[in-house]
């Protein structure tokens, strides 16, 4: 019995969302570092 279909999809989706969030955080830090946002 292998977990495929909906469960496998949810796992991949969760992993994808996590990576996107990390990328957003990275971009925001870079923008702050480069001075796009004034404090």
N, C-alpha and C positions, 0 to 999 in steps of 0.2 A: 504493500500500500504506500503510494507516494503522494505527498501533498502537492497537488497541482491545481490549476484552475484558479478559483477565487482566492484561496489562501495564499498561494504563491504570488498572485498579483498584488495582494495587500502588502506582503513583505517587500516586494520590489518597490512598490509605491512609497512605503514608509522610508526605505533607504534613499530613494530619489528625493523625497521631500527634505530629508535631513541634509543631503548634499547641497540642495538649493539654498537652504537656510544658512549653511556654512559659507557658501559663496556670497550671499547677500551681506553677511557679517564682514567678510573679508573686503568686499568692495566698499562698504561703509567706512571701514578703518582706513583704507587707502585714500578715500576721498577726504577724510578728516586730516590725514597726514599731509595731503597735498594742498590743504587749505580751501577746499570747496565750501566748507561750512564755517561761517564766522561765529565764534562763541559769544 
